[in-house]
Amino acid sequence: MPEKLLLFICVVALTRTGAGADFYVSPAGHDAWSGVVAENTPDRKDGPFRSLERARLAVRELKSREPRRARPIVVQLRGGLYEMVETVVFTPDDSGTEQAPVVYEAFAGERPLLSGGRRLQGWRADSAGRWRLTLEEVKRGAWSFSQLFVDGQRRYRPKRPASGWYRVAGELPPSEAAKQKGHDRFRFGDQDIRPEWARSDVEVLAVHIWSASRLRVASVDAKENAVSFTGTTRGLDAWVAFKSGYRYRVENVKEALGAPGEWYLERSTGELIYVPRPEESVERAEVIAPRLERLLVFEGALPAKRWVEHLTFRGLTFAHTNWIAPPEGVSFPQAEAHLSAAIEGVGARDVVFESCAVLHTGAYAVALGAGCREDRLELCELVDLGGGGVKIGQAGGAASWNTGQPRSDEPDSHVSHILVRDCTIASGGRLHVAAVGVWIGHASHIVIDHNDIDDFYYTGVSVGWVWGYSESLAHHNEIAHNHIRRIGQGVLSDMAGVYTLGVSPGTTVHHNRIHEVDAFDYGGWGLYTDEGSSGIVLEKNLVHDVKTGGFHQHYGRENVVKNNIFAFSRQHQIQRSRAEPHLSFTFERNIVYWDGDGPLLGSVWDDNQFRLDGIVYWHAGKPVTFPGGLDLRAWQENRGQDRRSLVVDPLFVDADRRDFRLRQGSPAVQLGFEPWDLNDVGRRSSLVLTASLPPVPRSFGE
């Protein structure tokens, strides 16, 4: 048995069999106490600590007293709500060792919740039934927030229009001040944007194609129906412009307040106004507003090669992180990869989160950046996310994000060997619409396995961060056995269940089930090998009920797409959008099944730099037509493709009920198709910490 696995089993045994902990923490504790007993003593002169921060310092003290310790250091947290005063920062001095890892875990049978927010009390109901509360800290300018959570459910600020979107009435060139930076103005429909919103807390959320910009109003020309912003979009490219017909909405509009569940914070007076839902009681409701942007931070010393390592967190819930739009607004070209996270690591190694939850965030849940290796998230629940789920690796610099240049190519800074397994990553993008479930930038040997990834407005899993064929640090990554669904939801375009970028030898995408991928315009694909994707193997994936195609390659080199099932795409089934003077991909031993009127192959198939063979095509009994109006025989003779392919029913058990198992005698098997267990996808255990969480309301696509 591997030594690390044996050590992990020993740690679990020691911390789950009733063995005493070294320190205890409780919401009823006190940081002046010893922390070595789990309950308050009768004379109330000793008991558990009150804060995780005090426990961290106590661990340091214990390590200095026992430098040769050979068993885990265990800190147990009693159940209840911990209102964190500050971010807890772990440095190399807080590390454990392989023989004596430091474990922070829930007390047996209890559920501690570490919150970056504050419970709001002292509400009064006015004559109209609205709840009101004055927050002095807000009035002083020391606190602000853009999220609110009532009885465990996210609540939203008032917006215009109340549902749906406004449309840009006309494109305007960037102002003189912005012309080298990005777009900063457009024309709007009559009365859609008001002059009194200039220099206020109103935010305009504009959707481009696969990204969005959240900007503050600088000025409004009511005669010309033109709005200018305090900041710009990220660049001048057409795909980040404010084109006529593009969508936007206006958020945090005080005069729009009125629907149950809406709220508004008047920063100048500190008054918070909430319109309750019928079932909510001013006496009983738990209302929490976030304060901290980050809850846990691991700060390794990369230049000194000193890591934060051998830490384990088990059974803990982290919640209520803040995010505020800066004065200039925010705009990022893709995946909201610039955002912070509730839990962040740099130089974190052998750090484990097991059976933990992260919920009610303002940005991402977890981010593992430069120098992180051998870290694991297992059996975790990341739910109700203002941004995305997990970020792994580094992105390019702010000035050259699209060149794919890594932040650092020093070996010790490279991110590798991260595992995300048996996790739920769900209901994201609630503030940042373009965030993704799992983002892998410049990182290698990352395994994303057996996760449920559900309910995002952009991509499910994004792998790679190079546009084109330059060298990439994203390679040998594995995306496997995930259940990915409800992606896009008609809000953004150009996305997929699994999306790849750049040269990526050794990367595999296999045994995933992907469905319900729906773009606003084009590009709701299941599997999408974009800009320069090369050397990737995509096999034994089940993709069904997507908008634009089960598989799409924009451009790339020598990818292999084999032994997959692609079914029921509403438009074309397979798409290829650029021809190049090399082999684009090999597409073999797949099943392609559809019943709609869309074509089999979409976009560019005029050249012959691809290989199709051994495929079962079935159009629910209708004719199957290849580019140029050819049937299969003519396609085989004229193009030399699909020489072993058939147009025949693959004999699914019940395709109409989405049972894609193959019946005995399937012609696909005779062609070499290898069936697999279609149910072996997604999280393999039930939710625990978020099982009773109320449904997360949608924020887009109403």
N, C-alpha and C positions, 0 to 999 in steps of 0.2 A: 504494500500500500504506500502511495507517495507520502513523504514526510509531511508536506503541508496539509494534505487531506486528513492525516492522522491527528495532527495538531488541532485542526478545526473541529474534529469530532470530540477531542478532549475538552476543548473550550466549551462546546455546547453541553457536554455532560456536566461540567463543573457549574455552569450557570443556569441549568434547568432542572437540577435534581434537588433543589432546596439548599445547596451549599450557600453559606453566608457570603455576602458581598463585602468588599473592603470599605466602601462608602455608600451612603444612601442620600437621596435627594427627594424633597417633598414640597409641594406648594405650602404646606403648613410648617415647614422647617425654618431654620434661621442660619444665615451664613456665619454667625459667630459660634455656632455649636460645633461639635467634633465631627458630625457626619458619619460616625461609625455605628450608630444604632438606627434601626428602621422607624421606630416610633418615638414620639416625644416622651421623655421621662415624666413621671408624675409631678415632680417639682418644677418641670418645664425649664430646667437648667441645662438640658442636653437633648440632642435628637439629630435628625437628618439636616443636611444643608437645604437651603432654599433654592439655589440656582445651579445650573450646569456649569457656569463659569467658576464658582467656588469649588466644585468637584474637580474641575480640570486642574486648578492650582493644588488641590490636595493630592492628586495623582502625582504631580511633579515632586511634591514633598516626600511622598512615599518612595518614589523611585530613588531619590537622593539618600534615603535611609536604607534602602534595600537594593543596592546597585547590581547584585548578582541574583536577583529574584528569578526563579525558574517556573513560575506558575502565573496564570493570568491575573491582572489587576481588574477587578470588577466594580463598576459603579451601577447601582440600581436606582431607577427613578420610580417613585410612587405615582399612582394615577392622579389625574387632575390637570388643570390648565396652568401653564407657566407663562406669564407675561414677561417675555425677555426684555431686558432694559437695553442690551447692546448685543451686537454680533459676537459670537464666541469664536475666537481665532485660535486655531491649533498650529503650533510651529514645531520644528524638529524636536524641541525640548519636551514636547507632549507625547512623543512617540512611545509605542511599546517595542517589544522585540519579538522575534519568532518564537522564543521560549516563553515570553511573558507579554502577550498582547494586552492592550488596554481595551476593555469591553464596557460600553455604555448601553444598558438595556433596561427594558421595562421590568418592574417588580412583578413577580408571578401573578397572573390573573388581573393585572391592572393596566390602564391605558393612559400614559402620560402624553400630554400634548404641549409641545413647545411652540409658542405663538409669538410672531413678530408684531402682533397687534395689541390693541387695548380694548377691553370691554367698556362700552359706553353706557353709563348709568345716569339717572337723574332726569330722564325724559319727562316732558309734559305734553299733553295733548291739547291742541288749540280748539277753537269752536268749530273748525272745519274737519276735525278729526286727524289732522296732521300732527306728527310727533316733532317736537323741537328741543334742541339742546345746544347750549353755547359752550364752545371749547376754547378756553383762554389761551391754550398753547397755539392753537390755530390763529387766533386773533393777534398774537404777538409775532406771528410769522415764523414760528419755530416748528410747525408741523403742517402738513397737507397730505391729502390722499385722494385717489381716484377710484377706489373700490370700497365696497361695504358688504358685510356678510351678516345676514339675519337668520338666526336659528339654523346655521350650517349651510345656508344657500346664498349664492352670489346675487347681489342687487346692482342695478345699473343706473347710471345718471340719465337725465332726460335728454332727448335728442330730437332733431328734426331732419327728415320727416319722421313721424312716429313709427312707421314701418317702411321697409324698402329703402330706396336711395333717391337722391337728387341726381341729375345728369349735368355734366359740364356743358354749358351753352356755347362756349367758343374758346379756342386755344389762343393764348397770348404769348408773345416772345418773352424771355426772361428780362427782368429789369436790368438797367445798366450795372447796378451793384451786384447782381446775381449771375450775369451772363457767363462767367467762367466757372460757376459752381453748380447750378442746377436751375430747375424751373421754380418760379416763386409767385405765379399769378395765373388767373383764368377768369373767364366770363361766366356768370351764373344766371339762372332763370330769375324772373322778376320776384323780388321779396324773399328769395331763398336764403340770402345772407344779408344781415342788417348792419348798418353803419355803427350802431352802438355796441357791436361785438368786438370792435377793434380794441386791441390792448387789454382784453378781458381774459377770463379763464375759459372762454369758449375754444373748442378744438375742432378743426376740420379734418376728418379722416377721409382721405382720398385713395381709392383703389385703382391701381394701374393694371397690370396684367397678372404677374405672379407676385407682386409686392404691393405695399401700401405706404403712404406717408401720413403722419399725424402732425399737423402744423397749426400754429397760432396765427390769428388774424392781426396783421399790422395796420391795414387801412382798407376802407371800402369806398369805391366811387359809385354812389347810388345812381348817378345819371348814366354812366356807362355800364352799369351792372358788372363791375370788375372788382375782384378781391385780390389783395396782395398779402403775402405772409412774412412773418418775421424771419423765417429760414427758408431753405430750399429743399428740393428733392435731391437725392444722391446722384448727381450727374445730369447730363443733358441728353442722354440717349432717348430715342423715341419711346422705348418701353417704360420709361419712368416719367413721361410727360403727362400734362393734363390735356388730353385730347378731347375733342368734342364728342359727347356721348359717354365718356367715362363717368364712373359713379363716384359719389361722395355723400357723406352725411355730416351733420353738425352736431357735436356732442357737448354735454354740460351746459345746456341752454336753460337758464332759470325760468324763463316765461313758458317753457314747454312742460314744466313739472306738473304732474297731475295723475298719471296712471299709477295704480297700486304697485308698490314695489320700487318706485323711483325715489331718488333722493338728490339733494343739492346742498353743497357746502359753500356758504358765503364767506370767503376767506377774510374779507375786510372786517367783518363783525365776529367771525368765529361761529356763526350760527349754522347748525346742521338741521336740515328739514327732511323728514322722511314721510312718504305717503304709505301707510301700512296696507298690507293685504288683509282681507276680511278675517282670516283665521289668526291673525297676529294680535298679541296683547301687549300693551305698553308696560304692564306690570311684570310679565313673564318672559318677554322676548330677550334673547341673548344677541346683542348687536356688537360686532367687533369691527374696528377700523384698523388697517395695517399701519405700522410705523417703520419697521426695519425692512430694508431692501434685501438683506442677506441674513441668514440665521447662523449657518456654520461656514467657516472659511478655513481651508487648509493651506498654509503658506510655507511651502518648502523653500529652502535657500538654494536655488538652482546654480548660481555661480560657484558656491561653496560645495555643491554636490551633497547637501544635507537635506534629507527628505522627511516629510511627515509620514510615518509608516506604522503598520501593525496596529491599526485601530479598527474596532468593530462597533457598529451601532445596530441594535436589535429591538424590534417591537415599539419603536418611538414614532410619534406623529409630529411632523413639522408643518406649520401652517401660517397663513396671513402675512405674506410679504408685500411690501409696498412697491409702487412704481409711479413716478410722476413725469409727465412730459416736460422736458426742459424748455426754457424761454424760446429757443429757436426751433422747437419741435424736433421731430425725429423722422429719419428716412433711411432705410437700408435696402440694398438691391435684392437680397434674396435670403429667405429662411430666417430672418430676424436673428442672424448669427451673432450680432453685436450685443445682444441683451445679457444682462446678469442672470444669476440663478439664486434660488433660496439656499442651495448648498453648492459651494464652489471649491475647486481644488486646483492648486498648482504645486507640482512636486509632491503629489500624494501617491504613496505606493503601498500596496497591500492594505488598502482601506476598504472596509466591507460595510454595506448597508443591507441588512437582512430583515425581511418582514417589517419594514418601515413604511410610512406613508408621508407623502408631501402633497399638500392640497391648498387651495385658495391662494395661489401665487399671483404676483404682479408680472412676472416674467417667466423664465424657464424654472424647472424644478431642480435639476442637477446639471452642473457643468464641470467637466474634468479636462483641464487644460494642460499647458506645457509641463512636461516632465512627469505626468501621471502614468503609472503602469501597474499592472497586476491588481487593479481595483475591481470590485464586484458589487452589482446591485442584483439581489435575488429576492423573489417573492415580495417585491415592493409595490406600492399602490400610489401612482402619481395621477391625481385627479383634480379637475377644476383649475386649470392653468391659464394665467393671463397670457403666457407665451407658449413655449413648447415643453416637451418632456425632458429629454436628456441631450446634452451637447457633449461631444467627445472630440478632442483634438483642437487644433489651432486653425484660425482663418488668416487670410491675408491682411496686410496692413491697411489702415483706413484709406490711404491714397491710392492703393493698388489692389483693391479687393479682387478685381476680376482678372488679374494676371496669375492668380494662383500661387503667388510667392508666399511661402510659409513665414510666420513671424520669426522663426529661428530654425536653422537646420543643424544646430549643434546636437550631437547624438543624445546627450542627457536631457534635452528639451523635447525630444520626440515622444509622442503619446502612443502607447501600444498595450496590447494584451489586457483590454478591458472587457468584462463580461456583464451583459444585461440579460437576465434570464428569469422567466416565469414572473414577469412584472405586468401590471396593468398601467397603461399610459393612455389617459382618456380625457376627453372634453377639454381640449386646448384651444389656444388662439382667442381667448375671450377678450383680451385687450389688443393683442398683436396678431392680426388675422393671418399673417404669412408665416407664423412659426410652425415648426414641424414636430412630429412625435419623437423621432430620434434623428439627430444631426451628427454626422461623422465628417470632420474636416480633414486636416492633415494628420492622419493617424493610421496605424496598421495593426493587424492581428486583433481586430475588434470583433467580438461575437455578440450578435443580437439574436437571442434564441427563445422560442416558446413564449412570446409576449402577446398580450392583447393590446393593439394600437387602434384606437377608436375615436371618432368624432373630432376631426380636425378640419380646418378650412383650406389647408394647403397639403403638402406631401406627408405621407406616413413616415417613411425612412429615407433620408437623403445621405448619399455616400460619395465622398470625394469633393475636392475644392479646386480643381484645375479645369480651365476652359480651353480645350485643345489638346495637343500632343506633347506638351512639355513634360518634364519629369514631375512626378507626383509622389508625395509621401503617403498617399492613401493606397494601400495595397494589402492583399491577403486578409481582407475583411469578410465576415460570414454573416449573412442575413438568412435565418433559417427558422422554420416551424412557427412563424408568426401569423396571427390572425389580424389582418389589417382591413378595416372597413370604415364606411362613412367618412370618406376623404373628399375634400373640396366642397361638397354640398352646394354647388352652384354659385360659389362666392368668388373664387379666384380661377385663373386659367393656367395652363401649362404646368400640370402637376401629375403625380402618380402615387400609387401605393408604395412602390420602391423606385427611387430616382437615383441615377448614378452620373458622375462627372469624371472625366479625365482618364488617363492611363492607370489601370488598376490590376496588375497581374496577381493572380492567386485569389481574387475576390470571387465569392460564390453567393448566389441568391437561390435558395432551394427550399422546397417543402413549405412554402408559404401559401396561405389562402388569402386572396385579395378580392374584395368586391365592394360595390357601391362607391365607385370613384366618379364624381360628377363635377365637371368644370362649368364655369359660367359661360365661356365661349369655347375655345378649342382646348384640347389637351387634358382630357380626363382619362389617363391611361392606367393600366395595371402595372406593367413593367416598362420603364423608360430609361434607355441608355442615351444620355444627352451628350453634348459637346465633348467629343474626343474619347468617350468611354471605350476602353480597349482592354482585351484580355480577361473579360468577365464571363463566367459560366452561370447561366440561369436555367435551372432544371427542376422538374417535378414541382412546379408551382401550379396551383389552381387559381385562375383568374376568371371572374364572371361578373356580369351585370355592371359594366363600366360604360362610360359615355363614348369615348373616342376610339379605343382600340385596346385589345388585351396586351399587345406589345408594340412599342414604338422605338425606333432608333433614329435620332436626329442625324448624328454622324459619329463614326467610331471605327475601330479596326478589330477584326478577328474576334468578335464576341461569339459565344456559342449558346444557342437557345434550343434546348432539347428536352423532350419527354415532359412537356407541359400540357395543361388543358386550358384552352382559351375559349370562353363561351359567352354568348349573348351580349356582345358589345353592340351598342345602339347605332353607331356609325360604322366605319370600316373596322375590320377585325385586326389586321396587322398593318402597321404604317412604317414607312421609311422615307425620310424627308430630305436626304442629300446623297448624291452619288459622288464617290471619290475613286481615285485610281488604285484602290486596293480592296481586298475582301472586307466587306462591311461586317457580315455575320454569317454564321451557319445556323440554319433553322431546320431542325430535323426531328423526326419521331414525335411530333406534336399532334394534338387533336384540336381542330378549329371547328367550332359548332355555333351556328347562329340561325335565327329565324326572321330577322328583320330584313329591310330592303336595302341596307347599306352594302357596299362592295366588300369583297374579300380583302383586297390589297389596296391601301390608300397611298397617295402622293407619288413618290418617284421610284419607278421600276423599269425605266427605259434602258438602263445599262444591264450588265450581267455580273456585277461585282458583289454577288450574294449567292448563297447556296440554299435551296429549298429541296427537301427530299424526305421520303418516308413518312409523309403526313397524311392523316385522315381529315378530309374536308367534308363537312355536311351542312347544308343550308336548309335543313328541315324539309328535305325532299324537293326543294326548288333547284333550278340550275345553278351551278357554280361557274362564275365567269372570271377569267384572269385578265390582266391589263391588255388592251387592244381588242377586247371582245372575244378572246380566245377561250375555248373550252379546254379541259385538261389535256386531251390528246394533242391538240394544236399547240398548246403551251409547252408540252414536253418536246414536240418535234421542232418547233421554231426557236425555242429558247434553251433547250437542254436542261431545264429545271424540272424538279418533281418527278424524276423518272420512276421512282417506286411509290409515289403517292397515289391515293385513291380518293374518289368521291363516293363515300359510302357511310351509312349510319354506323357510328362507333358502338352503338348498343349500350348507352348509359342505362342504369337501373330506372331512373325517372328524371329526365332532364327538366321537365316542367316544374318539378318540386325541388330542383337543384340537388338531386342525388346523382353525383357524377361517378359513382362506382361503375365498373364495367361488368356487363353480364358475360357469362361464359360464351366463348366463341367470338368475342369481339375481334373484328378485322384489324384494329389498332395493335392488339397484342401480336397478331400474326406478322405485322410489319416491324416488330421489335419494341413496341411501346411497353414500358415497365410500370404496371400499376403500383400504387403506394397507398398507405393508410391516410385517407383524406381527412380523417378526424384528428390526426396527431398534430394539431396546431394550437397555438395560443397558450395562455396560462393554464397550468395543470392543477391548480388548487383554487379554492373559493376565496373571494375577498373576505377580509377580516376587519381591518381598521376602518374601511370606508363602506362596509356592507350596508349600513343604515344611512349613509349620506343621502340627503334629498337630491333629486335630479338636478343636474347643472343646466340652468336656462341657456338657450342659444343666445348669442350676441349678434350674429349676422345671418343673412339669408332669410329674414322673417317673411 
